[in-house]
Amino acid sequence: MTNINRREFLTMAASGAAAAMMPSCSNNSESAESDDTSKRPNIIFILADDLGYGDLGCYGQQKIKTPSLDRMSAEGMRFTQHYAGSTVCAPSRCALMTGLHTGHTYVRGNYLTDHVKFEGDLPIPSDTLTVAEFLKKAGYATAIIGKWGLGGPGTTGVPNKQGFDYFFGYLDQIHAHSYYPGYLWRDEEKVELEGNRTGRQNTYSHDLITKEALEFVERNKQQPFFLYLAYTIPHAELAVPQDSLKQYEGQFPEEPFEGDSYRVQKTPRAAFAAMVSRMDRDIGRLFAKLKDLRIDENTIVLFSSDNGSDKEGGADPWFFNSTGSLRGLKRDLYEGGIRVPMLVRWPGRIKAGSVSEHISAFWDFLPTACELAKVNSPDGIDGISYLPELLGKKQEQHKFLYWEFFSYNWFWQPGQNEQWRNRFESQAVRMGDFKAIRLNVYENPNAPMELYNLENDIGEKFNIAQQHPEIIAKIQEYIKTARTASEYFPTLGKTQK
């Protein structure tokens, strides 16, 4: 699959002024909004960072308080089979923005373009088409506030060159490890945070991100807007202001984290829980703002996580049962690495308290947003709009979901970190209730596949590949067509041509 030329896109989209008159999305056009809902809704997509499938109360969490998100679930729809774009941050976010899975996305792993230069994420090219560009052409004000990860300063990948009118936050994922950074970015200008200079911790970045999000909503209350609110919580490092930490101090047995590339944390379990609850609190503030501005009923809000839970920086996913009953963590293509929470709320349109078992993934967001905005989504993407599912209508299903995962590119250096390859060079396919996984594709791209029936084995404990050779054969045929050549991710294995 090749990227659609930007000039072709501009021709297709015509002018923003005419966007309201354009036909509905090519995917599931039968479910497009009708005359009684001709006003296009505001769209807010909230993305947590490394939040596990079981980290919210509405998904079974017992130790961490998440009342705002639990209420969002009660007032909207909770998805039980929604998947991230990848099992690490950059490719997952690329899938979310482009409607393509990781066999087709430009970014297929966390890849640094320069190991010395800071903020060196692999930038998406200038001709990449993002969901923000489609919504901007439809007349939406567009913003990303939080963590981007698809291109560093001065590159083609910065948000302002990818359809976003406004950006505030972190360009780079490694920079986003710190909650007390020396600076953030506003559009393409560096914003110095003097309160965090010389090791001080006076300005918590999450609080600035929330403040900017609330102000963006206020500024754009009179027009349709798209806000991509990409929180960095609860990604390591584990750090949170004392007013949140005190809620959990003394509640859990603790083993202090002594620090490595992340800061020391004396109470890592309390800090993790406090971070999640602080995010939940601020999402509640966002919902309150929508109601105060009287735009709540014309705003659809989606919430998810970029991948499964992690164990870095002192995080303890086993203590919190962060994966629920799922196998694996971040960097795995087992369910615990890619199945993520997904909540959608749209008062008066989505049935309150509904639960969806629809199998969906990040690459479905672009066509869904297009259908909401009444613009055509492009041909050739991997996503299918799930708007029909949200509105209780007949929903088209995926034949397959596909992932391929590459470790950081420095793991590709000969002789280095070879023990990581088995886990971090992998493929997975979801086909109905069946899930296939192939590990160690660096050494052997034709390695045997594992096969699980998720309907009765959600924990992926029983490999049934030998009992179902016909399923394996079908999935292998699909994999042959599931990926395209990539400049930075040219092969799945050293022996594959």
Buried (B, 14 or more C-beta within 10 A) or exposed (E): BEBBEBEEBEEBBEEBEEBBEBEBBBBBEEBBBEEEEEEBBBBBBBBBBBBBBBBBBBBEBEBBBBBBBBBBBEBBBBBBBBBBBBBBBBBBBBBBBBBBBBBBBBBBBBBBBEEEEEBBBBBBBEBBBBBBBBBBBBBBBBBBBBBBBBBBBEBBBBBBBBBBBBBBBBBBBBBBBBBBBBBBBBEEEEEEBEEBEEEEEEBBBBEBBBBBBBEBBEEBBEEBBBBBBBBBBBBBBBBBBEEBBEBBBEEBEBEEBEEEEBBBBEBBBBBBBBBBBBBBBBBBEBBEBBEEBEBBEBBBBBBBBBBBBBBBBBBBBEBBBBBBBBBBBBBBBBBBBBBBBBBBBBBEBBBEEBEBEBBBBBBBBBBBBBBBBBBBBBEEBBBBBBBBBBBBEEBBEBEBBBBBBBBBBEBBEEEEEEEBBBBBBBBBBBBBEBBBBBBBBBBBBEBEBBBBBBEEBBBBEEBBBEEBEEBBEBBBEBBEEBBEEBEEBEBBBBEEE
